[in-house]
């Protein structure tokens, strides 16, 4: 069962849109958790995906809301093969030691998967069995860059599958675009493995749920500018034998400089805007931690603080 956020993401819907549809049109008889949260079955999520596709084509949600899944599929022109894909276990080959262990621990049948073979690393993927009836090659790579493009393409060719799902934790926007250009469905490694079967079905049917980027949390503005850090370094050189204030000031200057640089990159390079926004956020978080340390150090050693901190 999927909570509202996961169901919306898999169907390619904003969460708020799904909530409005439920409130106005009572789209599904979703169950409720003990805490009152809506829970959607895989069947209901698949129907939501069909509704999203038809609304994108210009149909009215008010008209579609009363139709069953078969009627929606008929409107989209899905053939019998596509319908069978959506209702049968996904026949997969797995690449990734952790992914294989997680699926084994949960049970492939419970996840809607039919695992036909697996290996631990991408380097071993060329040895995966070819004639075992697998439809999807699922590749888990925690850190993914452009060096993985050729091995992934080779693994797809060797396995003879119809579709490839690539799961990652960290990956550049350029690499994601390149993989999508190769026809791969690319997504972050799901915390809930029950999403994997739907990703496989999406890869096979060609309906790829868009990644919903989580909004970046705000980061506090800088407390120490370069002038303030310079004052601390000067005072520490006069009063103290310890080099820590100077080292910490230099670290803060470098982190703050990288934070500003990432912000500039985000504006100069629209293609990698999301990546550089996250780099800026990471630098900002590191700056906040180091500013806490600098404030504590300055107070302890009696060093000058910026006026905003006095």
RODO-2510 file (C-alpha; in nm, 4 decimals, decimal comma):
residues 310
     n   res          X          Y          Z
     1     x     0,0000     0,0000     0,0000
     2     x     0,1211     0,3494    -0,0858
     3     x     0,0736     0,6691     0,1121
     4     x    -0,0567     0,9757    -0,0695
     5     x     0,2887     1,1200    -0,1437
     6     x     0,4252     0,7971    -0,2931
     7     x     0,1054     0,7321    -0,4898
     8     x     0,1108     1,0828    -0,6361
     9     x     0,4794     1,0581    -0,7285
    10     x     0,4352     0,7236    -0,9046
    11     x     0,1310     0,8517    -1,0920
    12     x     0,3186     1,1674    -1,1962
    13     x     0,0841     1,3967    -1,0029
    14     x     0,1531     1,6807    -0,7618
    15     x     0,0329     1,5753    -0,4178
    16     x    -0,2014     1,8745    -0,3949
    17     x    -0,3656     1,7823    -0,7261
    18     x    -0,4353     1,4297    -0,6015
    19     x    -0,5857     1,5671    -0,2807
    20     x    -0,8113     1,8052    -0,4746
    21     x    -0,9227     1,5242    -0,7076
    22     x    -1,0031     1,3017    -0,4105
    23     x    -1,1939     1,5763    -0,2341
    24     x    -1,3985     1,6806    -0,5365
    25     x    -1,4492     1,3532    -0,7230
    26     x    -1,3903     1,0732    -0,4681
    27     x    -1,1556     0,8982    -0,7100
    28     x    -1,0924     0,5882    -0,5006
    29     x    -1,2025     0,4014    -0,1948
    30     x    -0,8553     0,4336    -0,0470
    31     x    -0,8043     0,2620     0,2855
    32     x    -0,6895     0,4475     0,5949
    33     x    -0,3921     0,3749     0,8169
    34     x    -0,4218     0,3700     1,1947
    35     x    -0,3263     0,7380     1,1870
    36     x    -0,5909     0,8221     0,9287
    37     x    -0,3594     0,8499     0,6283
    38     x    -0,4896     0,7412     0,2885
    39     x    -0,3370     0,4175     0,1563
    40     x    -0,3495     0,3289    -0,2140
    41     x    -0,3090    -0,0145    -0,3713
    42     x    -0,0925    -0,0739    -0,6779
    43     x    -0,4151    -0,1053    -0,8811
    44     x    -0,5334     0,2363    -0,7609
    45     x    -0,1965     0,3947    -0,8341
    46     x    -0,2011     0,2540    -1,1866
    47     x    -0,5491     0,4034    -1,2379
    48     x    -0,4260     0,7416    -1,1158
    49     x    -0,1459     0,7230    -1,3720
    50     x    -0,4009     0,6612    -1,6469
    51     x    -0,6091     0,9564    -1,5296
    52     x    -0,2993     1,1787    -1,5359
    53     x    -0,2178     1,0791    -1,8945
    54     x    -0,5722     1,1446    -2,0151
    55     x    -0,5969     1,4807    -1,8369
    56     x    -0,2670     1,5785    -2,0015
    57     x    -0,4311     1,4959    -2,3360
    58     x    -0,7102     1,7436    -2,2628
    59     x    -0,9848     1,5258    -2,1125
    60     x    -1,1849     1,6578    -1,8185
    61     x    -1,1145     1,4957    -1,4821
    62     x    -1,4833     1,5402    -1,3996
    63     x    -1,5728     1,3063    -1,6871
    64     x    -1,2883     1,0612    -1,6278
    65     x    -1,3442     1,0215    -1,2546
    66     x    -1,6374     0,7845    -1,3023
    67     x    -1,4599     0,5503    -1,5464
    68     x    -1,2960     0,2238    -1,4460
    69     x    -0,9416     0,1223    -1,5343
    70     x    -1,0375    -0,0784    -1,8418
    71     x    -1,2302     0,2167    -1,9860
    72     x    -0,9372     0,4492    -1,9210
    73     x    -0,6974     0,2059    -2,0885
    74     x    -0,9272     0,1845    -2,3874
    75     x    -0,9295     0,5646    -2,4196
    76     x    -0,5492     0,5627    -2,4190
    77     x    -0,5413     0,2851    -2,6768
    78     x    -0,3357     0,0485    -2,4621
    79     x    -0,3154    -0,2924    -2,6227
    80     x    -0,3472    -0,6288    -2,4555
    81     x     0,0282    -0,6620    -2,4065
    82     x     0,0465    -0,3345    -2,2163
    83     x    -0,2461    -0,4361    -1,9977
    84     x    -0,0793    -0,7684    -1,9176
    85     x     0,2405    -0,5868    -1,8198
    86     x     0,0473    -0,3689    -1,5772
    87     x    -0,1154    -0,6635    -1,3994
    88     x     0,1562    -0,9332    -1,3912
    89     x     0,4779    -0,9502    -1,1836
    90     x     0,7699    -0,7646    -1,3387
    91     x     1,0260    -1,0127    -1,4710
    92     x     1,3606    -0,8589    -1,3847
    93     x     1,7355    -0,9021    -1,3802
    94     x     1,9025    -0,7243    -1,0882
    95     x     2,2395    -0,5517    -1,0643
    96     x     2,3370    -0,4449    -0,7129
    97     x     2,4239    -0,6452    -0,4032
    98     x     2,2211    -0,4320    -0,1617
    99     x     1,9175    -0,4257    -0,3899
   100     x     1,9222    -0,8059    -0,4229
   101     x     1,9461    -0,8514    -0,0462
   102     x     1,6603    -0,6090     0,0223
   103     x     1,4335    -0,7840    -0,2266
   104     x     1,5262    -1,1282    -0,0894
   105     x     1,4524    -1,0116     0,2650
   106     x     1,1077    -0,8782     0,1705
   107     x     1,0135    -1,1475    -0,0788
   108     x     0,9945    -1,0894    -0,4530
   109     x     0,6340    -1,2084    -0,4812
   110     x     0,5227    -0,9605    -0,2157
   111     x     0,6855    -0,6817    -0,4163
   112     x     0,5277    -0,7812    -0,7475
   113     x     0,8624    -0,8958    -0,8900
   114     x     0,9824    -1,2104    -1,0622
   115     x     1,3638    -1,2119    -1,0328
   116     x     1,5213    -1,4137    -1,3145
   117     x     1,8856    -1,3445    -1,2256
   118     x     2,1117    -1,1096    -1,0313
   119     x     2,4697    -0,9996    -0,9820
   120     x     2,6490    -0,7711    -0,7388
   121     x     2,8226    -0,5176    -0,9649
   122     x     2,7820    -0,3515    -1,3013
   123     x     3,1093    -0,5128    -1,4119
   124     x     2,9451    -0,8552    -1,3685
   125     x     2,6283    -0,7596    -1,5579
   126     x     2,7572    -0,8930    -1,8920
   127     x     2,7422    -1,2441    -1,7442
   128     x     2,3719    -1,2227    -1,6527
   129     x     2,1576    -1,4908    -1,8196
   130     x     2,0032    -1,3804    -2,1472
   131     x     1,7350    -1,6357    -2,2344
   132     x     1,5386    -1,6406    -1,9089
   133     x     1,2407    -1,4302    -2,0123
   134     x     1,3398    -1,1137    -1,8241
   135     x     1,1822    -0,7902    -1,9444
   136     x     1,3573    -0,5308    -1,7289
   137     x     1,7167    -0,4819    -1,6199
   138     x     1,7240    -0,3012    -1,2837
   139     x     2,0608    -0,1439    -1,2007
   140     x     2,1394     0,0054    -0,8598
   141     x     2,4375     0,2444    -0,8531
   142     x     2,4588     0,4615    -0,5408
   143     x     2,7055     0,7061    -0,6961
   144     x     2,6529     0,7346    -1,0700
   145     x     2,8521     0,9380    -1,3232
   146     x     2,9203     0,9324    -1,6964
   147     x     3,1658     0,6425    -1,6612
   148     x     2,8609     0,4201    -1,6100
   149     x     2,6968     0,5085    -1,9431
   150     x     2,8858     0,2609    -2,1604
   151     x     2,8669    -0,0320    -1,9123
   152     x     2,4917     0,0212    -1,8700
   153     x     2,4407     0,0230    -2,2479
   154     x     2,6546    -0,2916    -2,2800
   155     x     2,4607    -0,4664    -2,0020
   156     x     2,1325    -0,3855    -2,1734
   157     x     2,2582    -0,5233    -2,5042
   158     x     2,3958    -0,8387    -2,3413
   159     x     2,0822    -0,9148    -2,1399
   160     x     1,8416    -0,8588    -2,4293
   161     x     1,5794    -0,6914    -2,2072
   162     x     1,3099    -0,4552    -2,3304
   163     x     1,3690    -0,1852    -2,0683
   164     x     1,6228    -0,0615    -1,8144
   165     x     1,5599     0,1019    -1,4774
   166     x     1,8599     0,2795    -1,3237
   167     x     1,8425     0,3629    -0,9534
   168     x     2,0841     0,6070    -0,7904
   169     x     2,1444     0,8132    -0,4771
   170     x     2,3778     1,0763    -0,6210
   171     x     2,4044     1,1567    -0,9903
   172     x     2,4641     1,4656    -1,2043
   173     x     2,1849     1,6082    -1,4181
   174     x     2,3964     1,5571    -1,7313
   175     x     2,4333     1,1839    -1,6621
   176     x     2,0605     1,1487    -1,5958
   177     x     1,9824     1,3190    -1,9263
   178     x     2,2272     1,0932    -2,1098
   179     x     2,0714     0,7797    -1,9598
   180     x     1,7229     0,8962    -2,0505
   181     x     1,8439     0,9608    -2,4042
   182     x     1,9472     0,5927    -2,4090
   183     x     1,5894     0,5007    -2,3171
   184     x     1,6508     0,4237    -1,9502
   185     x     1,4084     0,5114    -1,6739
   186     x     1,6202     0,6880    -1,4087
   187     x     1,5040     0,7378    -1,0495
   188     x     1,6398     0,7727    -0,6991
   189     x     1,6698     0,4491    -0,5021
   190     x     1,3248     0,4143    -0,3404
   191     x     1,3031     0,3845     0,0358
   192     x     0,9952     0,1665    -0,0157
   193     x     1,0776    -0,1255    -0,2464
   194     x     0,7108    -0,1708    -0,3296
   195     x     0,7591     0,1199    -0,5717
   196     x     1,0024    -0,0848    -0,7804
   197     x     0,7401    -0,2933    -0,9619
   198     x     0,5587     0,0203    -1,0747
   199     x     0,8852     0,1710    -1,1972
   200     x     0,9445    -0,1441    -1,3998
   201     x     0,5926    -0,1298    -1,5429
   202     x     0,6419     0,2369    -1,6272
   203     x     0,9653     0,1570    -1,8096
   204     x     0,7918    -0,1127    -2,0152
   205     x     0,4809     0,0856    -2,1062
   206     x     0,6705     0,4066    -2,1726
   207     x     0,4762     0,6044    -1,9111
   208     x     0,7548     0,7415    -1,6967
   209     x     0,6492     0,9183    -1,3784
   210     x     0,8456     1,2433    -1,3545
   211     x     1,0811     1,2871    -1,0633
   212     x     0,9325     1,5221    -0,8090
   213     x     1,2226     1,7160    -0,6638
   214     x     1,1815     1,7925    -0,2978
   215     x     1,2035     2,1654    -0,2173
   216     x     1,5369     2,2657    -0,0710
   217     x     1,5179     2,3754     0,2935
   218     x     1,6278     2,7338     0,3633
   219     x     1,9775     2,7966     0,4980
   220     x     2,0514     3,0780     0,7441
   221     x     2,2339     3,3792     0,5956
   222     x     2,6050     3,4269     0,6756
   223     x     2,6944     3,5598     1,0197
   224     x     3,0611     3,6306     0,9393
   225     x     3,1723     3,8228     0,6315
   226     x     3,5358     3,8363     0,5202
   227     x     3,5972     4,1602     0,7079
   228     x     3,4755     4,0053     1,0339
   229     x     3,6881     3,6949     0,9771
   230     x     3,9885     3,9154     0,9008
   231     x     3,9365     4,1023     1,2295
   232     x     3,9282     3,7723     1,4183
   233     x     4,2486     3,6543     1,2501
   234     x     4,4249     3,9828     1,3325
   235     x     4,3135     3,9840     1,6960
   236     x     4,4038     3,6193     1,7401
   237     x     4,7538     3,6818     1,6005
   238     x     4,8088     3,9525     1,8583
   239     x     4,6583     3,7842     2,1634
   240     x     4,6922     3,4101     2,1087
   241     x     4,9544     3,1536     2,0212
   242     x     4,6834     2,9167     1,8940
   243     x     4,6410     2,8900     1,5162
   244     x     4,2815     2,7600     1,5305
   245     x     4,1125     3,1021     1,4750
   246     x     4,3151     3,1532     1,1578
   247     x     4,2500     2,8027     1,0275
   248     x     3,8796     2,8253     1,1048
   249     x     3,8555     3,1673     0,9380
   250     x     4,0212     3,0348     0,6233
   251     x     3,7846     2,7354     0,6151
   252     x     3,4828     2,9635     0,6531
   253     x     3,6067     3,1922     0,3758
   254     x     3,6501     2,8948     0,1431
   255     x     3,3077     2,7447     0,2229
   256     x     3,1358     3,0814     0,1806
   257     x     3,3161     3,1373    -0,1487
   258     x     3,2026     2,7959    -0,2788
   259     x     2,8469     2,8708    -0,1659
   260     x     2,8462     3,1932    -0,3700
   261     x     3,0137     3,0204    -0,6644
   262     x     2,7469     2,7460    -0,6698
   263     x     2,4757     3,0105    -0,6688
   264     x     2,6356     3,1788    -0,9699
   265     x     2,6641     2,8444    -1,1519
   266     x     2,2946     2,7745    -1,0920
   267     x     2,2058     3,0983    -1,2717
   268     x     2,4578     3,0542    -1,5552
   269     x     2,3787     2,6915    -1,6360
   270     x     2,0024     2,6202    -1,6484
   271     x     2,0678     2,2556    -1,7391
   272     x     2,2410     2,1890    -1,4082
   273     x     2,0468     2,4423    -1,2029
   274     x     1,9064     2,1823    -0,9618
   275     x     2,2480     2,0261    -0,9057
   276     x     2,4186     2,3566    -0,8275
   277     x     2,1284     2,4609    -0,6040
   278     x     2,1926     2,1486    -0,3960
   279     x     2,5653     2,2180    -0,3882
   280     x     2,4893     2,5678    -0,2633
   281     x     2,2608     2,4260     0,0049
   282     x     2,5262     2,1744     0,1155
   283     x     2,7880     2,4485     0,1395
   284     x     2,5447     2,6663     0,3330
   285     x     2,4776     2,3902     0,5849
   286     x     2,8510     2,3364     0,6314
   287     x     2,8961     2,7110     0,6783
   288     x     2,6305     2,7245     0,9496
   289     x     2,8042     2,4435     1,1433
   290     x     3,1443     2,6115     1,1149
   291     x     2,9966     2,9512     1,2103
   292     x     2,8637     2,7951     1,5307
   293     x     3,2160     2,6727     1,6048
   294     x     3,3650     3,0145     1,5243
   295     x     3,1158     3,1957     1,7467
   296     x     3,1953     2,9624     2,0372
   297     x     3,5685     3,0030     1,9781
   298     x     3,5485     3,3829     1,9605
   299     x     3,3450     3,4075     2,2803
   300     x     3,5772     3,1694     2,4656
   301     x     3,8950     3,3506     2,3559
   302     x     3,7553     3,7043     2,3748
   303     x     3,7942     3,7690     2,0026
   304     x     3,5919     4,0384     1,8204
   305     x     3,2491     3,9313     1,6977
   306     x     3,0453     4,0990     1,4201
   307     x     2,8023     4,3605     1,5489
   308     x     2,5033     4,1381     1,4694
   309     x     2,6345     3,8804     1,7202
   310     x     2,7343     4,1194     1,9974
***
